[in-house]
Amino acid sequence: MRKTALVNGCVLTDAGYQEGRAVVVAGGRIAAILPAADLPADIERHDLGGAMLLPGFIDTQVNGGGDVLFNDSPTVGGIAAIGAAHRRFGTTGFLPTLISDTLGKVAAAREAVEEAIARRVPGVLGVHLEGPFLSMERRGIHDARKIREIDDAGVDILTR
């Protein structure tokens, strides 16, 4: 398996930001973080030019991105477009988030996320449902017409 070392960057580790470290990548995964001086001569190097190297961000509430709102497009294509838009800014994992809507839309969102995960759409970790089972008094910006009490139909959709 071909290895590449990311060098000449400021690497965020458990010990904080560190310079003089190399991040070795093999097969799309981090294989090692070690002092750059300890790199074997045969490893290909990619110079970061002093830039910071951080872990990818995880966003647990992504309503949309790339001119796509999840509520308007609860599809695999919509999810992929949203993920691509966020990936440009360092988000490597996310939860497509549906705000309060009809049970049909909630079901469509769940199914789309399940299919996106099965198709390995980059970054999709699960789904975040914001309602519609919320307190009317504490609904915030959620459309009052979409808020509902939990019932058998709601439980069925949530537990499929």
N, C-alpha and C positions, 0 to 999 in steps of 0.2 A: 504494500500500500504506500502510495506516494505521500511524503510528509512535506509540509511547508512551515517555516518558522516566521512568525510576525515579530519583527525586531524594531528597535529604535522608537519605542512608544512608551507612554506612561500607562502602565497596566494597573487596573484596579483589582486588588486581591483582598482576601480576608484581612490582611495586615494593612490595608490602605493602598494608596497610590504608590507604585514602585517603578523606578526607571532601571534600565539595565537588565530587564527580564525579557525572555523570549517565550512566546506562546506557540507551541508546536501543534499544528492541526493535521489530522490524518482522517480521511474518509468523512470530512465535514464535521468532525468533532474535535474538541480540545484533547490532545493526547498527553500534554505535559506543559507545565510552566516552570522554567528553570532560568538560571543566570545565562544571559546571552553569551558570555565567555565560555560556557560549557557546551555550546552547540557543536555537534559533530560537523566536520567540514563538508560532508556530502548532502546536507539538508538544504533545500532551496530556501532562500530568504526573501521576504517581502518587507521592504523598508516603510515604516509608518510615518516617517518624517517628523517624529516627535509628537504625533497626535495621541489623544487618549484612547485607550482600548478598554471598553466596559462590557459587562454582561448585557445581553439583550433585555429590554424592558418587558414586563408583563403588565398588560392593561386589563383590568377586570370589569371595565364598563366602557364598551365601545358601541355607541349608538350608530355610528356611521363613519364614512371616510371616502375620499375620492368621488365626491358628489353622489354617494349612495347612502341612504338611510336604511337600516335593517328593517324597520317597520314597513317601509315602502317596498322593499325587495328581500323578503325572507326566503332567499334561494341560495344554492351553492355558488352561483355566479356572483350574487350580491356579496356574499361573505368573502369570496376570493378578492373582489375589488376593494372591499373595505380593508382586508388584511394587507394587500399590496400598498395601499395608501399609507397605512401606519408603519409598515416595514421600513419605508424610506427614512423614518425618524427614529429607528432603533427598536421598535416594538417587535419582538420575536414570538410573543405568545399573547393571545387575547381571548376575551369572551364577548362574542356578538351579543348586544344587549337590546332586548325588546322592551319598550315602555308599554304601559297598560294598553291592551287592545282586546279584540274579540277572541273567544276561545278558538275559533278557526285560525286566526293569525298566530296565536300561541302554539297551536299544533303544527302549523306550517313552519314556524321558526325552529321548533324542536327537531322536526324531521330534517330540515335543511342543515342544521348543525350536525346531526348524526351522520348525514350523508357526506358533509364536508370532511368530517373526521375520517370516515371510511375511505374517502378519496384522497386523503392525506393533503388537504388544502393547508399550505404552510401556516403555522401559528395557532390554529383553532384548538382551544383547550376544553371547550364546553360552551354552555349557554348561560346567560344572565337574564333572568326574567324579572322585570320590575313591574310586578302586578300581573294581572289586574286585581289581585286579592289584597287590597290595601284598605286601611282605615280611611273613610271619607274625610274625617277631620284632619288627617295628617297626610293627605294625598299629594301635597305640594303642587307641582305643575301638571300632574296627571289629569287627563280629561275625566271629569266626574261621570260622564256617560259610559265610560269604559270600566269603571270600578264596579266590582261585584263581590258578593259573598262566595266563599268556597262552597262547592256542592259536589255531588258525585261526578258530574261531567268534568269539572275542574280537576278533581283528584285523579280521574282517569288519565287526563292529558299529562299531568305532572308526573305520574308514576309509570307511564308506558315504558 
